[in-house]
């Protein structure tokens, strides 16, 4: 699953276009490397997102098969 879609499905970012713009502007990194919106996420990836002066960092535990996730704790773990 692409990083922009993953962030939207898990509701880390509300809209896929916002996630896409964040990745295009270098605000999303995976395992310490800045990624493009088309990056394919894998289980075990550590994602870091910069929102202004705040930073959110989490590890991907599983990749959802459906469009909506009911329990976010089954998909990501805050680091």
Secondary structure as the mmCIF struct_conf table of DSSP 4:
data_model
#
loop_
_struct_conf.conf_type_id
_struct_conf.id
_struct_conf.beg_label_comp_id
_struct_conf.beg_label_asym_id
_struct_conf.beg_label_seq_id
_struct_conf.end_label_comp_id
_struct_conf.end_label_asym_id
_struct_conf.end_label_seq_id
STRN STRN1 UNK A 2 UNK A 2
HELX_RH_AL_P HELX_RH_AL_P1 UNK A 3 UNK A 9
TURN_TY1_P TURN_TY1_P1 UNK A 10 UNK A 11
BEND BEND1 UNK A 12 UNK A 14
HELX_RH_AL_P HELX_RH_AL_P2 UNK A 16 UNK A 24
TURN_TY1_P TURN_TY1_P2 UNK A 25 UNK A 26
STRN STRN2 UNK A 28 UNK A 30
TURN_TY1_P TURN_TY1_P3 UNK A 31 UNK A 32
STRN STRN3 UNK A 33 UNK A 34
TURN_TY1_P TURN_TY1_P4 UNK A 37 UNK A 38
STRN STRN4 UNK A 40 UNK A 40
TURN_TY1_P TURN_TY1_P5 UNK A 43 UNK A 44
STRN STRN5 UNK A 46 UNK A 51
TURN_TY1_P TURN_TY1_P6 UNK A 52 UNK A 53
STRN STRN6 UNK A 54 UNK A 60
BEND BEND2 UNK A 65 UNK A 67
BEND BEND3 UNK A 70 UNK A 70
HELX_RH_3T_P HELX_RH_3T_P1 UNK A 72 UNK A 74
TURN_TY1_P TURN_TY1_P7 UNK A 75 UNK A 75
STRN STRN7 UNK A 76 UNK A 78
#
